[in-house]
Structure formats: C-alpha cells, structure tokens
Amino acid sequence: MPYRRRWIMALGLLAVAGCGSSQTRIDLTTFDQDGRARNHYAEFRRASYQLSPGGTLKLVLRSAEPSMKDPTQTITQIVYVKSLWTPRPGTTFANASQINARVQYAIITPPTGVRYDGGAFLSYKLKRRTREMVGKIESGTLAPRLRMGDAVEPFGAARFTGTFCATENSRDVVAAVQMLESQFSQPVSSAEPNRP
C-alpha cells in the first residue's frame, strides 16, 4: 500500500476515535554499547499544541508516573516538538524519511533529569469543529544533550516514532518550553553516544 494512503488511513482511524491517552504514544528503539536494539514505549496522558498564524506548530506531550523502583518518586516525561515546515499533500513533497521538526525529550525525576535533542518528521490534521489535532511522528532520532543535577542517562542514542491526539493549550506549551530551556543547563559529558 502506498505510503500516502497508509498515512491517510491511520489519521482517519485516529480522527474517528477522538482523543484518548492510549493514542498519544512514543515508541523508542535504544541501543546498548554493543549496538543491540531494545524497544520501549511511553504513553502520554496530556498532549497540547500551539499553532501560530504563520503555521508553526509547537506540540507538548506530558506524562507523570510513579517510579517502578521507588514508588515515592515520580518520573515525568515531556516531549516538545516544534515544526520547521508543514507538509501539504498535493502541494509539497512529503516523505517520512525527511525531517521537518526539532524535538526535545526530557525524563525528569526531581531534582535530576536528562534532556535528549533530535529531529523527526511530523504530520498532522486539525479537526475544524473540535480543534483537536491528530498526527504522527516518524523518522525520529534522539541523543542525550543536557542534564539537570547528577542525572545519569537511562539510554544513549535512540530512534523513535509516535502518534498523538492533542488539544489547543498555549499556556501548557509555553510553560513546558520555558521549563525545558531553563532547567537543563549542564551538557552531557559522557562518551560519544551510540549511533542508531
């Protein structure tokens, strides 16, 4: 089945189902020091977006769960995606192997945390009546870049994909972006990360 048709069918299924926590998910493939791949996923309970009049999309996914190792600790995950350009079917060439968005992925257990930076291909559809946004994140890559406190990176370089259903909430987006920019200031100084 051609890529474009699969993408349209996937968005159609998301659109019919409406927003729900199980639809906003990131699938990660991490690599150990020997290059072996491990698959992980994270589901996000909140997804917010801000769309500028010029078409720039800012998307924030949030999740907070008790740690499995220490239930008194909460692990917060924040994914921030900012589009660089928007694919327009029939107008612009769009292929999932392209990169059109900058990504920051933070894993925080206060007072420590690690921020991964990278890029991805972002495609979405906005429902006019409800203002809900459904979409996909493809061809994503991440590498550890900054930390807060004495955090240790849970993984090195990674690939990722995802799906999301978000509601418009500029305040939530601005708060997340400010936190990601202000709290993470120490460069990750570990050895060269594994390359996916």
C-alpha positions in Angstrom: 0.0 0.0 0.0 1.5 3.4 -0.9 2.9 5.5 2.0 0.4 8.4 1.5 -2.6 6.1 1.6 -1.4 4.3 4.8 -0.8 7.7 6.4 -4.3 9.0 5.5 -5.9 5.7 6.7 -4.0 6.0 10.1 -5.1 9.6 10.6 -8.6 8.6 9.7 -8.7 6.0 12.4 -7.3 8.4 14.9 -9.9 11.0 13.9 -12.8 8.7 14.4 -11.7 7.6 17.8 -11.2 11.0 19.3 -8.5 12.0 21.9 -7.6 9.4 24.4 -4.5 8.6 26.5 -3.7 5.3 24.6 -3.4 7.2 21.3 -0.6 9.5 22.4 2.4 7.3 22.5 6.1 7.3 21.7 7.9 4.1 20.7 11.6 4.2 21.3 14.4 1.9 20.0 17.5 2.4 22.1 21.0 0.9 21.5 23.4 -0.5 24.1 27.1 -0.2 23.9 27.3 -3.3 21.7 24.8 -1.8 19.3 21.9 -4.2 20.3 18.5 -2.7 20.0 15.9 -2.6 22.8 12.3 -1.4 22.3 10.4 0.7 24.8 7.3 2.8 24.7 5.7 5.6 26.7 2.1 6.7 26.8 1.3 10.3 27.5 -1.8 11.4 29.3 -1.7 15.1 28.2 -1.0 16.5 24.7 -1.2 20.2 24.0 -0.5 22.3 20.9 0.0 25.9 19.9 -0.4 26.8 16.2 0.9 30.2 15.1 -0.8 32.3 12.4 2.2 31.5 10.2 1.7 27.8 10.6 4.5 26.9 13.1 3.3 24.1 15.3 4.5 23.6 18.9 3.4 20.3 20.4 3.9 19.1 24.0 3.3 15.6 25.3 3.4 15.0 29.1 3.3 12.0 31.4 3.9 11.6 35.1 4.1 8.1 36.6 5.4 6.6 39.9 8.8 5.0 39.5 8.8 1.2 39.5 12.0 1.1 41.5 10.9 3.7 44.1 7.1 4.5 44.2 7.8 7.6 46.3 9.5 9.1 43.2 7.6 10.4 40.2 9.1 10.1 36.7 7.9 12.9 34.4 8.4 12.7 30.7 8.0 15.7 28.4 8.3 15.7 24.6 8.4 19.0 22.9 8.2 19.1 19.1 8.5 22.3 17.0 7.7 22.1 13.3 10.1 23.8 10.9 7.8 23.4 7.9 4.4 21.7 7.3 3.8 19.1 4.6 0.8 19.9 2.4 -0.5 17.0 0.4 -0.7 17.9 -3.3 1.5 21.0 -2.8 4.7 20.0 -1.2 6.7 16.8 -1.5 6.4 14.9 1.8 8.2 11.7 2.8 8.5 10.2 6.3 12.3 10.0 5.8 12.5 13.8 5.8 13.0 15.9 8.9 10.7 18.8 9.4 10.7 19.2 13.2 13.0 19.7 16.1 12.4 17.5 19.2 13.4 17.7 22.8 12.6 14.7 25.1 13.1 15.1 28.8 13.0 12.4 31.5 12.8 14.0 35.0 12.9 12.6 38.5 13.4 15.8 40.6 15.9 17.1 41.3 17.5 15.3 38.4 16.8 14.9 34.7 18.1 14.3 31.2 17.1 16.0 28.0 17.5 14.4 24.6 17.5 16.5 21.5 16.9 15.5 17.9 14.7 15.7 14.9 11.7 13.9 13.3 9.1 14.1 10.5 5.8 15.5 11.9 2.5 15.2 10.1 -0.9 16.2 11.4 -4.5 17.0 10.7 -6.6 19.6 12.6 -10.3 18.9 13.2 -12.0 22.2 12.5 -15.1 21.6 14.6 -13.3 20.3 17.8 -9.9 21.9 17.3 -8.4 18.5 18.2 -5.2 17.7 16.4 -4.2 14.1 15.4 -0.9 13.2 13.9 2.2 11.0 13.6 5.9 11.4 14.4 8.2 9.4 12.2 11.9 9.0 11.5 12.8 10.5 14.9 16.3 10.4 16.3 17.5 11.5 19.7 20.8 11.9 21.6 21.4 12.9 25.2 22.4 16.6 25.3 21.7 18.3 28.6 21.1 17.3 32.2 19.9 18.7 35.5 21.6 17.7 38.8 23.6 14.5 38.7 21.3 12.5 36.4 22.6 9.5 34.5 21.2 9.0 31.0 18.8 6.0 31.0 19.9 5.3 27.4 22.1 6.7 24.7 21.1 7.5 21.1 17.7 6.4 20.1 15.2 6.2 17.2 11.5 6.9 17.8 8.1 7.1 16.2 4.8 8.1 17.7 1.2 9.1 17.4 -0.7 11.9 19.2 -4.1 13.5 19.7 -3.7 17.0 21.2 -5.9 19.8 22.3 -5.1 23.5 21.9 -3.5 24.9 25.0 -0.9 27.6 24.5 -0.3 28.1 28.2 0.7 24.5 28.7 3.0 24.7 25.7 4.7 27.9 26.9 5.2 26.5 30.4 6.8 23.3 29.1 9.2 25.1 26.7 10.3 27.5 29.5 11.0 24.7 31.8 13.0 22.7 29.2 15.1 25.7 28.4 15.7 27.0 31.9 16.2 23.7 33.9 18.6 21.8 31.7 21.9 23.6 31.6 24.7 21.0 32.1 26.0 19.4 28.9 26.0 15.6 28.9 29.7 14.8 29.1 29.6 11.0 28.7 31.5 9.3 25.9 30.2 9.6 22.4 26.7 8.2 22.3 25.9 5.0 20.4 24.7 5.8 16.8 21.4 4.3 15.7 
